Amino acid sequence: MSLDAATFRRRYGPWAVVTGASRGLGEEFARQLAALGLNLVLVARSEAPMAALAAGLEAAHGIETRVAPLDLGDGGFIDTLAAATEGLEVGLVVSNAALSTVGPLLSQDRAHLVRQLHLNAGAGLILARHFGPAMAKRGRGGIIFLSSGSALHGTPFSANYAGTKAYNLILAEALWYEWRPLGVDVLGVAAGVTRTPGWAANHPKPDRLVPVAEAAPVVTRSLAALGRRPSVAPGLRNRLGYALMAVVPRAWATRILGRSMGKMFGPFASTFDND
């Protein structure tokens, strides 16, 4: 579904905040939102790639940008981001920053697991609570929470990551209902396996039964779903796979996912931070 840029800007402009914007899905959200004419606040820890991206998008689309190098795993980030966005009418937030880890839970450092929880789940909650009131007062706006297919079942060797993504999906679907009467659209995106730097960093070996999507169509379908449903699983093969897993007992689904993760990612030793 193609989007009408003028309609999208009226509904979700003039500024969008995109977290995890230095690479992967965050970068692709920034590119597509810039093409729709939204000004951008790019948020991640890595300043240099965001600055290069911002310069390119300004030149290509005539938009304004701000770059905010922040660690969203630190709960105090919102004070700095509030200062960076002061005076801006933020009509859209894409909560995408995440720390992805593949490996047995007991092999991972406790501090790492807690940071993953704060970054993947806590940051989205903080962003929604900060930007939501102004959107509700204006009677328009939107928030997109990046979740994952791993949110739908227990995912062995990605237990904490999957748990954080389940939080995002449930939060998004609940706020979709709460905030609809306020004029604010909320969407959870249950992305499947997507070709991003984070995915590649885990050295996957997918078999032919595992669909690997490109970032661009995942983002395109997500933006098209905003305002139309509480959540979306981009890609027909993903939706069919999720539907199939939903009809088998949850213990079976967890076993299937555990074996699939073992085949795709063994011997488990990778971490990637897209923030």
C-alpha positions as CSV (number, residue, x, y, z in Angstrom):
1,M,0.0,0.0,0.0
2,S,1.5,3.4,-1.0
3,L,1.2,6.2,1.4
4,D,0.0,9.7,0.6
5,A,2.9,11.9,1.8
6,A,0.7,15.0,2.5
7,T,-1.8,13.0,4.5
8,F,0.9,11.2,6.5
9,R,2.6,14.5,7.3
10,R,-0.6,16.0,8.6
11,R,-1.3,13.0,10.8
12,Y,2.2,12.3,12.1
13,G,4.4,15.4,11.4
14,P,6.1,17.6,11.4
15,W,8.8,15.8,13.4
16,A,9.6,12.2,14.0
17,V,11.9,10.7,16.6
18,V,13.6,7.4,15.5
19,T,15.7,5.5,18.0
20,G,18.4,3.0,17.0
21,A,18.7,5.2,13.9
22,S,22.4,4.5,13.2
23,R,21.8,1.3,11.2
24,G,19.4,-1.5,10.3
25,L,15.6,-1.0,10.6
26,G,16.1,2.4,12.4
27,E,18.1,3.7,9.5
28,E,15.5,2.5,7.1
29,F,12.6,4.1,9.1
30,A,14.5,7.3,8.9
31,R,15.0,7.1,5.2
32,Q,11.3,6.3,4.5
33,L,10.0,9.0,6.8
34,A,12.4,11.5,5.3
35,A,11.0,10.6,1.8
36,L,7.5,11.3,3.2
37,G,8.7,14.8,4.2
38,L,9.0,14.4,8.0
39,N,11.8,16.2,9.9
40,L,13.8,13.8,12.0
41,V,15.4,13.5,15.4
42,L,17.9,10.6,15.1
43,V,18.7,8.8,18.4
44,A,21.5,6.2,19.0
45,R,24.8,5.9,20.8
46,S,26.8,6.1,17.5
47,E,27.0,9.7,16.5
48,A,29.1,9.5,13.3
49,P,26.8,7.3,11.2
50,M,23.8,9.3,12.3
51,A,25.4,12.5,11.3
52,A,26.3,11.1,7.9
53,L,22.7,9.8,7.5
54,A,21.2,13.1,8.6
55,A,23.3,15.1,6.1
56,G,22.3,12.7,3.2
57,L,18.6,12.9,4.1
58,E,18.6,16.7,4.3
59,A,20.3,16.9,0.9
60,A,18.0,14.4,-0.7
61,H,14.6,15.5,0.8
62,G,15.0,19.0,2.0
63,I,14.1,18.1,5.6
64,E,15.5,19.3,8.9
65,T,17.3,16.9,11.2
66,R,18.7,16.7,14.7
67,V,21.2,14.1,15.9
68,A,21.0,13.0,19.6
69,P,23.8,10.6,20.6
70,L,22.3,8.9,23.7
71,D,22.4,5.6,25.5
72,L,18.8,4.6,25.9
73,G,19.8,1.8,28.3
74,D,20.3,4.6,30.8
75,G,16.9,5.5,32.3
76,G,18.0,9.1,32.6
77,F,18.2,9.5,28.8
78,I,14.8,11.2,28.6
79,D,16.0,14.4,30.2
80,T,18.7,14.9,27.5
81,L,16.2,13.9,24.8
82,A,13.6,16.3,26.1
83,A,16.2,19.1,25.8
84,A,17.1,18.0,22.3
85,T,13.5,18.1,21.2
86,E,12.4,21.2,23.1
87,G,10.2,23.4,20.9
88,L,9.6,20.6,18.3
89,E,6.2,19.3,17.5
90,V,6.9,15.5,17.6
91,G,4.1,13.7,15.9
92,L,5.7,10.2,15.5
93,V,8.0,8.1,17.7
94,V,9.6,4.9,16.3
95,S,11.0,3.0,19.3
96,N,13.4,0.7,17.6
97,A,16.7,0.6,19.6
98,A,17.5,-2.8,20.9
99,L,20.2,-5.1,22.2
100,S,20.1,-8.5,20.5
101,T,21.8,-11.5,22.1
102,V,21.9,-15.1,21.1
103,G,23.1,-17.6,23.6
104,P,22.1,-19.5,26.8
105,L,20.9,-17.2,29.6
106,L,23.4,-18.6,32.1
107,S,26.3,-17.7,29.7
108,Q,25.3,-14.0,29.8
109,D,26.4,-11.4,32.3
110,R,23.8,-10.2,34.7
111,A,24.5,-6.5,34.0
112,H,24.2,-7.2,30.3
113,L,20.8,-8.8,30.8
114,V,19.5,-5.9,32.9
115,R,20.8,-3.3,30.4
116,Q,19.0,-5.3,27.6
117,L,15.8,-5.1,29.6
118,H,16.1,-1.4,30.1
119,L,17.0,-0.6,26.5
120,N,14.7,-3.0,24.7
121,A,11.6,-2.5,26.9
122,G,12.0,0.3,29.4
123,A,13.1,2.9,26.8
124,G,9.9,2.5,24.8
125,L,7.8,2.9,27.8
126,I,9.6,6.1,28.8
127,L,9.3,7.5,25.3
128,A,5.6,6.8,25.1
129,R,5.0,8.4,28.5
130,H,7.1,11.5,27.6
131,F,5.7,12.2,24.1
132,G,2.2,10.7,24.5
133,P,0.6,13.6,26.4
134,A,1.4,16.2,23.8
135,M,0.1,14.0,21.1
136,A,-3.1,13.4,23.0
137,K,-3.5,17.1,23.6
138,R,-3.2,17.8,19.9
139,G,-5.5,14.8,19.1
140,R,-3.1,13.3,16.6
141,G,0.2,11.4,16.4
142,G,1.6,7.9,16.5
143,I,4.1,5.6,18.2
144,I,5.6,2.4,16.7
145,F,7.1,-0.2,18.9
146,L,9.5,-2.7,17.2
147,S,8.8,-6.1,18.5
148,S,9.6,-9.5,17.0
149,G,8.2,-12.9,16.1
150,S,10.1,-14.2,19.1
151,A,7.6,-12.3,21.2
152,L,4.9,-14.7,20.4
153,H,6.4,-17.8,22.1
154,G,9.3,-18.8,24.4
155,T,12.4,-18.6,22.3
156,P,15.3,-20.6,23.7
157,F,18.7,-19.1,23.4
158,S,17.1,-15.7,23.0
159,A,15.1,-15.8,26.2
160,N,15.6,-12.3,27.6
161,Y,15.5,-10.6,24.2
162,A,12.2,-12.4,23.4
163,G,10.8,-11.4,26.8
164,T,11.6,-7.7,26.1
165,K,10.0,-7.9,22.7
166,A,6.8,-9.5,24.2
167,Y,6.6,-6.5,26.5
168,N,6.7,-4.2,23.5
169,L,4.0,-6.0,21.6
170,I,1.6,-6.2,24.5
171,L,2.3,-2.6,25.5
172,A,1.6,-1.5,21.9
173,E,-1.6,-3.4,21.5
174,A,-3.0,-2.2,24.9
175,L,-2.1,1.5,24.1
176,W,-3.7,1.1,20.6
177,Y,-7.0,0.7,22.4
178,E,-6.4,3.2,25.2
179,W,-5.1,6.0,22.9
180,R,-7.5,5.6,19.9
181,P,-10.1,7.8,21.4
182,L,-7.4,10.4,22.0
183,G,-6.5,10.4,18.3
184,V,-3.1,8.8,18.8
185,D,-2.2,5.6,16.8
186,V,0.0,2.9,18.3
187,L,1.4,-0.1,16.4
188,G,3.4,-3.1,17.5
189,V,5.6,-4.6,14.7
190,A,6.3,-8.3,15.0
191,A,9.1,-8.4,12.6
192,G,10.4,-11.7,11.5
193,V,14.0,-12.5,10.5
194,T,15.3,-9.4,8.8
195,R,18.6,-8.8,7.0
196,T,20.2,-6.1,9.3
197,P,23.6,-5.7,10.8
198,G,22.3,-7.1,14.1
199,W,21.1,-10.2,12.4
200,A,24.3,-10.7,10.5
201,A,26.5,-10.1,13.6
202,N,25.1,-13.4,15.0
203,H,26.4,-15.3,12.0
204,P,23.1,-17.0,11.2
205,K,22.7,-20.1,9.0
206,P,19.0,-20.0,8.0
207,D,17.5,-22.9,6.2
208,R,15.0,-22.6,3.3
209,L,12.0,-22.8,5.8
210,V,13.1,-19.5,7.5
211,P,12.1,-16.4,5.4
212,V,14.7,-13.6,5.6
213,A,13.2,-10.2,4.8
214,E,14.9,-7.1,3.6
215,A,14.5,-4.0,5.8
216,A,12.8,-1.8,3.3
217,P,9.6,-3.8,2.8
218,V,9.4,-4.4,6.6
219,V,9.4,-0.7,7.2
220,T,7.0,0.1,4.3
221,R,4.4,-2.4,5.5
222,S,4.8,-1.2,9.1
223,L,4.1,2.5,8.1
224,A,1.2,1.4,6.0
225,A,-0.3,-0.5,9.0
226,L,0.0,2.5,11.4
227,G,-3.5,3.7,12.3
228,R,-5.2,0.6,10.8
229,R,-4.5,-2.1,13.4
230,P,-2.9,-2.7,16.8
231,S,0.0,-4.9,15.4
232,V,1.4,-6.2,12.2
233,A,3.6,-9.1,11.1
234,P,5.2,-7.9,7.9
235,G,5.4,-10.6,5.2
236,L,3.0,-13.3,4.2
237,R,5.4,-16.2,5.0
238,N,5.9,-14.7,8.5
239,R,2.1,-14.4,9.1
240,L,1.6,-18.0,7.9
241,G,4.4,-19.3,10.2
242,Y,3.1,-17.4,13.2
243,A,-0.4,-18.7,12.5
244,L,0.8,-22.3,12.3
245,M,2.8,-21.9,15.6
246,A,-0.3,-20.5,17.3
247,V,-2.3,-23.7,16.8
248,V,0.2,-26.2,18.2
249,P,0.7,-26.6,22.0
250,R,3.0,-24.0,23.4
251,A,5.5,-26.6,24.6
252,W,5.8,-27.9,21.0
253,A,6.3,-24.4,19.7
254,T,9.1,-23.8,22.1
255,R,10.8,-27.0,21.2
256,I,10.5,-26.2,17.5
257,L,12.0,-22.7,18.1
258,G,14.8,-24.1,20.2
259,R,15.8,-26.5,17.5
260,S,15.5,-23.8,14.9
261,M,17.7,-21.4,16.9
262,G,20.3,-24.2,17.4
263,K,20.5,-24.9,13.7
264,M,20.6,-21.2,12.8
265,F,22.9,-19.7,15.4
266,G,24.9,-22.4,17.1
267,P,27.4,-22.4,18.9
268,F,25.9,-19.3,20.5
269,A,28.2,-16.5,21.3
270,S,27.0,-13.3,19.8
271,T,25.7,-10.0,21.0
272,F,24.7,-7.0,18.9
273,D,23.6,-3.5,20.0
274,N,21.8,-1.5,17.3
275,D,21.7,1.5,19.6
